[in-house]
Amino acid sequence: MQHKPSLLTGIQPTGELHLGSYLGTIAQWQDYTKDHSCFFCIADLHALTTKQDPTELHNKSLDMLAMYIASGVDTEEHTVFIQSQVGAHAELSWILSCLATTGELNRMTQFKDKTGKGIVPSLGLYSYPCLMAADILLYQAKKVPVGEDQKQHLELTRDLAERFNKGYKPIFTIPDPVIPKVAARVMSLQDPLKKMSKSDPNTQNSIFLLDPPEKITKKIKRAVTDSQNHIAFTSDRPGISNLVQIYAAMSDTPISKVIESFQGQGYGVFKQSLADLIITKLEPIQQTYTELRQDKEYLQEIMQKSSAKARSVAQKTLEQTYHALGLVRVQ
């Protein structure tokens, strides 16, 4: 029996998941699971690069677990796990940090962006790409879904894997990026020149996956467009283009077909149709999520099974890595 190649994807359990998270990651999951053995990582260790409230981090991690399952992940066939429950992530991260150079880490644009905004950098924030590389390489992931803002980190992961394989022993699979062709960058509703973000203090900029129908409708109707009042998709009209891209991705329809469908109709008709579409898509996810979040015993059972499976796979890779490095292991 031929084994499916591995795929790993992860989301930090901070803030609320929004439409950008859904279209850029969650909506792609069904396609990924057809041809891959998938590992879905709730990246709580990554979240520690900024100060977190312990109770909130705990609850958000469970929220994320329920959301993964509600979004259609088959937990019998695929693995949904919380990162901190697999100690190999931190262990391999240290080894990879010994291979990475300060020059490489200094060039990471996310680190430069965050420190440029006045964030006092910690060592964890600086070495974040090494932990991300460990996440990927532990599961021998051949495919890694990434947004444009994470491509550079994946390139570093590839470099570190190749460096180890050539310098010691060919242990790691070299991962390739998977970048959604549509809606890879969902933009803010009120400022379509910047990416929709769960850390944005203005909640009107984002559609959150647990927003009730009336809130979704209100946010879409208030979304920034322009004065032309006809549907288009061009770089000089970012507001309406963002909404058209969202519609195309949510309906799995080519952008050209979306524009054709609303030809001669104004923004009012289009925005109402978009709001209705989003509500219809999110309703079953919201209902299942609510049921799961109330079933603590079931979530605990899923965590135990998935963590054990993730640890088994990760530990095998880590032991091979230790052996290649010449580190002494207990027999």
VOGU-3710 file (C-alpha; in Angstrom, 3 decimals, decimal comma):
1> mqhkpslltg> 0,000/0,000/0,000  1,425/3,356/-1,048  1,640/5,919/1,725  0,297/9,403/1,142  2,859/12,224/1,410  2,662/14,279/4,591  1,327/17,817/4,767  1,583/20,115/7,774  -0,255/23,327/8,496  -0,623/25,320/11,695
11> iqptgelhlg> -2,372/28,316/13,220  -1,582/30,134/16,444  -4,381/30,025/19,043  -4,482/33,786/19,481  -7,271/36,176/18,579  -10,292/35,001/16,618  -10,115/33,170/13,311  -11,335/35,359/10,475  -12,284/35,037/6,833  -8,657/35,355/5,745
21> sylgtiaqwq> -7,789/32,332/7,909  -10,736/30,445/6,448  -9,992/31,159/2,786  -6,225/30,999/3,085  -6,113/27,807/5,121  -9,306/26,161/6,364  -11,234/26,133/3,065  -8,297/24,332/1,445  -8,256/21,481/3,962  -10,654/19,197/2,128
31> dytkdhscff> -8,440/19,322/-0,954  -5,324/18,653/1,114  -6,793/15,637/2,879  -7,616/13,839/-0,359  -4,012/13,235/-1,342  -2,020/13,775/1,869  -1,609/12,489/5,383  -2,255/15,767/7,190  -0,937/17,153/10,460  -2,870/20,152/11,777
41> ciadlhaltt> -0,833/21,935/14,437  -2,257/24,333/17,015  0,892/26,407/17,447  0,705/27,511/21,070  4,509/27,615/21,493  4,718/30,146/18,675  2,138/32,241/20,500  4,565/32,686/23,401  6,726/35,062/21,354  4,353/37,710/22,702
51> kqdptelhnk> 2,956/37,794/26,249  -0,220/35,743/26,605  -2,841/35,516/29,323  -2,535/31,876/30,531  -6,278/31,283/30,878  -7,015/32,822/27,503  -4,250/30,843/25,770  -5,593/27,619/27,295  -9,150/28,348/26,168  -8,117/29,555/22,724
61> sldmlamyia> -6,174/26,345/22,155  -9,313/24,318/22,859  -11,342/26,716/20,700  -8,939/26,058/17,852  -9,160/22,296/18,316  -12,953/22,458/18,110  -12,756/24,722/15,054  -10,450/22,337/13,201  -12,887/19,475/13,752  -15,941/21,616/12,945
71> sgvdteehtv> -14,314/22,584/9,666  -14,382/18,994/8,498  -11,066/17,455/9,552  -11,383/13,674/9,977  -9,503/13,065/13,227  -9,353/9,310/12,598  -7,456/9,693/9,330  -5,550/12,915/10,072  -3,842/14,391/13,113  -4,955/17,531/14,966
81> fiqsqvgaha> -2,648/18,289/17,873  -1,475/21,037/20,205  2,177/21,878/19,589  3,293/22,039/23,235  2,082/18,474/23,818  4,888/17,223/21,553  8,223/18,041/23,184  10,170/17,169/20,027  9,244/20,556/18,542  11,313/22,448/21,097
91> elswilscla> 14,147/19,912/20,933  14,538/19,979/17,149  14,171/23,759/17,157  17,386/24,012/19,206  19,274/21,786/16,791  18,095/23,816/13,793  18,977/27,066/15,538  22,539/25,758/15,686  22,486/25,416/11,895  20,845/28,769/11,127
101> ttgelnrmtq> 23,061/31,834/10,821  22,341/35,238/12,322  22,533/36,649/8,800  19,648/34,437/7,705  17,537/35,281/10,747  18,303/38,996/10,415  16,805/38,922/6,912  13,446/37,520/8,032  10,900/40,167/7,050  8,372/39,249/9,768
111> fkdktgkgiv> 11,000/39,841/12,460  11,949/43,171/10,896  8,289/44,188/10,539  7,479/43,453/14,171  10,555/45,117/15,618  9,927/48,035/13,276  6,558/48,504/14,981  8,253/48,945/18,337  7,969/45,378/19,625  10,897/44,589/21,914
121> pslglysypc> 12,388/41,447/20,366  12,860/38,327/22,444  15,152/35,463/21,505  12,012/33,437/20,815  10,743/35,975/18,294  14,156/36,048/16,641  14,380/32,249/16,385  10,692/31,794/15,483  11,634/30,499/11,977  13,692/27,696/13,555
131> lmaadillyq> 10,694/26,482/15,530  8,550/26,698/12,413  11,166/24,646/10,570  11,062/22,046/13,347  7,260/21,874/13,082  7,560/20,994/9,408  10,588/18,712/9,384  9,505/16,529/12,309  6,618/15,153/10,262  8,592/14,816/7,026
141> akkvpvgedq> 6,074/17,158/5,439  6,366/17,290/1,673  3,763/20,027/1,359  3,206/23,085/3,564  0,350/25,531/2,888  1,716/29,043/3,431  0,614/32,586/2,774  2,910/34,987/0,985  4,090/36,316/4,356  5,365/32,862/5,364
151> kqhleltrdl> 7,127/31,881/2,127  10,443/33,233/3,363  10,242/31,079/6,495  9,594/27,994/4,393  12,583/28,829/2,197  14,734/28,923/5,344  13,260/25,560/6,373  14,334/24,107/3,042  17,825/25,562/3,434  18,221/24,143/6,951
161> aerfnkgykp> 16,974/20,714/5,884  19,371/20,601/2,942  22,234/21,827/5,137  21,613/19,057/7,661  21,102/16,366/5,015  24,372/17,225/3,276  26,369/17,852/6,440  25,246/14,813/8,423  22,748/12,352/6,980  19,700/12,656/4,667
171> iftipdpvip> 17,046/12,642/7,382  14,656/15,424/6,396  12,173/15,642/3,533  12,577/18,928/1,640  9,164/20,657/1,853  7,426/22,486/-0,963  4,996/25,396/-0,490  1,302/25,216/-1,306  -0,079/28,697/-1,918  -3,808/29,117/-2,657
181> kvaarvmslq> -4,332/30,718/-6,050  -7,377/32,690/-4,941  -7,698/34,820/-1,807  -4,223/34,053/-0,489  -4,278/37,579/0,945  -7,719/38,651/2,118  -7,581/42,346/2,830  -9,115/44,498/5,556  -12,727/45,551/4,946  -12,085/49,139/6,027
191> dplkkmsksd> -8,522/49,451/4,721  -8,156/47,203/1,653  -4,478/48,086/1,325  -3,573/46,023/4,402  -4,127/42,352/5,186  -7,081/41,201/7,274  -5,602/40,370/10,678  -6,925/38,768/13,862  -4,712/41,152/15,853  -6,324/44,239/14,307
201> pntqnsifll> -7,916/46,256/17,145  -10,683/47,459/14,799  -13,087/44,507/14,630  -14,924/46,115/11,689  -11,954/45,237/9,488  -12,559/41,498/9,724  -15,274/38,892/9,341  -14,730/36,410/12,178  -15,800/32,797/11,749  -18,079/32,981/14,779
211> dppekitkki> -19,705/36,299/13,848  -23,540/36,034/13,881  -25,379/36,628/10,563  -26,484/40,178/11,384  -22,929/41,223/12,213  -21,568/39,696/9,001  -24,159/41,560/6,943  -23,429/44,848/8,671  -19,662/44,541/8,177  -19,950/43,666/4,488
221> kravtdsqnh> -22,364/46,518/3,814  -19,964/48,941/5,501  -16,916/47,597/3,655  -14,922/50,261/1,796  -15,351/50,322/-1,984  -15,357/53,469/-4,157  -17,764/55,809/-5,925  -17,963/53,934/-9,245  -20,700/51,499/-8,112  -19,945/48,740/-10,608
231> iaftsdrpgi> -18,166/45,440/-10,010  -14,549/45,147/-11,128  -11,254/43,523/-10,221  -8,329/45,884/-10,825  -5,343/47,037/-8,801  -6,526/50,659/-8,784  -9,808/49,656/-7,076  -8,632/47,642/-4,062  -11,872/47,809/-2,057  -14,260/46,220/-4,526
241> snlvqiyaam> -11,496/43,930/-5,810  -11,055/42,533/-2,318  -14,774/41,780/-2,042  -14,854/40,200/-5,506  -11,903/38,001/-4,570  -13,666/36,918/-1,381  -16,825/36,079/-3,324  -14,853/34,076/-5,889  -13,082/32,071/-3,208  -16,181/31,453/-1,080
251> sdtpiskvie> -18,208/30,287/-4,082  -15,335/28,485/-5,843  -16,057/30,579/-8,917  -13,543/32,252/-11,269  -13,250/35,999/-10,697  -14,265/36,658/-14,295  -17,516/34,747/-13,735  -18,268/36,708/-10,566  -17,867/39,991/-12,423  -20,034/38,701/-15,254
261> sfqgqgygvf> -22,771/37,573/-12,856  -23,099/41,033/-11,301  -22,651/43,052/-14,485  -24,961/46,069/-14,464  -25,784/45,679/-10,766  -24,639/48,057/-8,072  -22,690/47,543/-4,873  -25,844/47,110/-2,784  -26,943/43,961/-4,605  -23,431/42,560/-4,697
271> kqsladliit> -22,720/43,190/-1,014  -25,984/41,599/0,101  -25,262/38,550/-2,047  -21,741/38,303/-0,624  -23,010/38,555/2,961  -25,610/35,829/2,305  -22,926/33,607/0,786  -20,597/34,000/3,772  -23,416/33,331/6,245  -24,450/30,158/4,397
281> klepiqqtyt> -20,872/28,857/4,299  -20,141/29,547/7,966  -23,444/28,436/9,500  -22,722/24,659/9,634  -19,214/25,304/10,970  -20,571/27,548/13,722  -23,224/25,015/14,723  -20,789/22,085/14,917  -18,200/24,199/16,747  -20,714/25,136/19,454
291> elrqdkeylq> -21,664/21,482/19,978  -18,020/20,366/20,164  -16,939/23,118/22,528  -19,568/21,977/25,014  -18,360/18,358/24,916  -15,193/18,534/27,036  -14,804/14,757/27,325  -14,807/14,315/23,549  -12,224/17,070/23,028  -10,028/15,516/25,729
301> eimqkssaka> -10,250/12,151/23,994  -9,282/13,680/20,644  -6,326/15,495/22,245  -4,997/12,324/23,854  -5,205/10,236/20,682  -3,837/12,920/18,366  -0,993/13,940/20,665  0,112/10,325/21,013  0,112/9,904/17,220  2,013/13,172/16,673
311> rsvaqktleq> 4,578/12,277/19,342  5,169/8,884/17,763  5,926/10,362/14,330  7,935/13,307/15,659  10,013/11,207/18,057  11,085/8,882/15,260  12,467/11,826/13,280  14,103/13,316/16,366  15,854/10,049/17,248  17,201/9,767/13,697
321> tyhalglvrv> 18,453/13,335/13,989  20,175/12,688/17,330  21,827/9,578/15,941  23,098/11,445/12,869  24,590/14,131/15,133  26,377/11,572/17,276  24,446/12,402/20,442  24,475/9,589/23,005  21,119/7,878/23,442  19,983/5,505/26,203
331> q> 19,557/1,990/24,848
//
